Amino acid sequence: MLLFLKFSIHFALPPDVKYDLTNRSSLAFWAGHRNSKVREELASTWKNDRELDIQNAHVDTMNGSASVSLVLKFKTSKFCICPAGARANTVRIADSIHYGCVPVMLSDYYDWPFRDVLNWPKFAVILKEVDVFQIKQILKAISSSKFRELHMNTIKARKHFQWNSPPIKYDAFHMVMYELWLRHYLIKY
């Protein structure tokens, strides 16, 4: 769980960001390194698809022009694919939640952040790695009412991934502290 929290604290919620559904014209988006089998399969299977925006390269969210392009992808996609990486969970989970893009967890095993508190199936699509070959059909089969529900719950979950200074009740700081407390019996000093 804590490996996931390596995500940058680079985003503060811009006041002009609109999370309406009319601007979400792309079915799904992913950009990242091909550093796991499921990512290799995702990139090779869907790289030329017109409805899935699969970018076979790492995008640095701290880089100015890349950041603008990436943010636009998050804001205009209904779903953001979060495939398991070689070493840890993907930072794209936090990015997608921040921009209101419903995360699609594509992994046989995730130690999802804050899983002891958050009900992930209410705001994310959870798939096994073998589903990579049917991901487009699975996402297209989700009804518009179900998508709206997932999207609104993603917006609600966002507060738990936001860092604030000073911390605000139930924000990322408090969520991390709670996770550490839950695991305190595992740590020997």
N, C-alpha and C positions, 0 to 999 in steps of 0.2 A: 504494500500500500504506500509506504513512504517513498519508494522509488518513483511512483507516479507523480509525487508532489515536486519533482524536479522542474515542473513546468514553470515557465517564466511568469513573473508578476508584471509583465509588460502591458497588460491591458487594463485600462480603467474604462468603465462604461461610458462611451461617448453619448452626449445628450441627444444627438440627432438620429441615433440608430433606431430604426423601426423594425419590429419583429412581425410585421404583418405577413400573411401567407401569400399574398398576391405577387410579391417580388421573388418568390422561391420557384423559379422556373426549371431549374436543373433537378433531376431525380436524385443524384448522389454524387459525392465528391470525395476524393482521397489523393493526398500527395505525401510522399515519404520515401525512405530508403527501402530497397528490396532486400531486407536483412533477415527474412524468415521465409519458410516455405509458403505460408498462406499469402504473404505479400507478393512473392514471386508469381504465384498462381493468379492472384488478383490482377496484377499488372499485365501478365501475358494473356489472360483470358479476355480482359475488358479494355485493353489499351486503345482500341479503335472504335469503341462503342460511342454512339452519339448522345445517349441519355445518361450514361455514367461518365463523369469527368474524372478519369484516372490518370494521375500524373506520376510518371515513373522517375521521380527525382525528389530529393530532399528540398524543402522550401524553408528558408530561414525566416522566421516571423519577426526577427529583430532587424532584418535588412529592410530599408525604407521602401523601395519599389516592390520588392517581393511581398512585403507585408501588406501593402495596399491591394495587390492582386489576390493574395491569399484571403484577406478579409472579405473581399468581394465574393469569392467562391463560397465562403462560409455563409454569407448573408443571402445568397441566391440559390442555395441548395436546400432541398427538403431534408435529405439524410446525409450525414457525414460518416463515412466508413472508418472504423477504428480497428484495423487488423492487429493481431498480436505481433510484437516485434521479437527480435532475437533475444534481447536481454531483459526488457521490462515492458510495462504498459506504455501506451503511447500518449504523448502530450496532446494529441489531437482530440482526446476525450474532453479535456478542459476547454480547449479552443472551440470545439463544436458546441458545447453547452453554453459557453459565454455568448456565442453569436446566435443562439436559438436554433441551431441545426441539430435535428434529432440524431443522437449517436447510434451507430450500428456496430455493436460489439461482435467482432468476428474472431472468435477464439474458442478453443476447447477448454481453456482455463484462464480466467482472469481473477486476480485478487483485486476486485473492483474497489476503488476508493470509497470509503465511508459506507461500505456494504452493510455494516451493522446498524446503520441509521436509515439509509435511503433505500427505497423500493425501486430498484433499477428497471424492472419490467414495465413500470408505469411511465417512464420517460425515455426508454432506450429499446432498440430492437436487438435481441440477443440471439446470435446465430452460432452454430458450430463451424469449424474451419471447412468442413466438407461442403457447406452451403455456399462457398465462394463461387461455385459454378452455376448456381441458380439465384444468385443475389439479386439480379435485376428482376426476375420473375417474382421473387418473394417481396421485394419492395413495391413493385407495381400492384401487387395483390392487396396491399394495405389500403383500406377504404379511406376516403377523404375525411370522414368523421373520426376514424381511429388516428389518422395522422394529426388532425387538429388537437385531439386529446394528448397525444405524445408530445406535440410541439408546445402546448400550454404547460404541460408538466415539466418539460425541459426548461422553460422560462422560470418556473417556480424553483426548480432544483439549482438554478444558477447561483443563487445567493450563498449556497454552501461551498462554492468553488471560488468565490470572490475574496480577495485579500483587502482589508480595510485598515487604515491607520487613523485613529486607534481601532482595534478590533470591534466588530459589531456582533451582537448575539447571533449565533448559528452560522457565522461566516467561516471561511477556510481555517482561520486560526483556531477557532473553537472546535471545529470538526477534527483537526489534527490533534489537538490536545485530548479530545475525547478518545480518539483512536489509540493514542499513546497510553492513556489511562487503562483502556480495555486490555492492552497487552503488557501492562506493568509486571504481571506475575511471570512473564517469560524472560524478563531482563534481570540478569544477575550482576551486581556491581562488585 
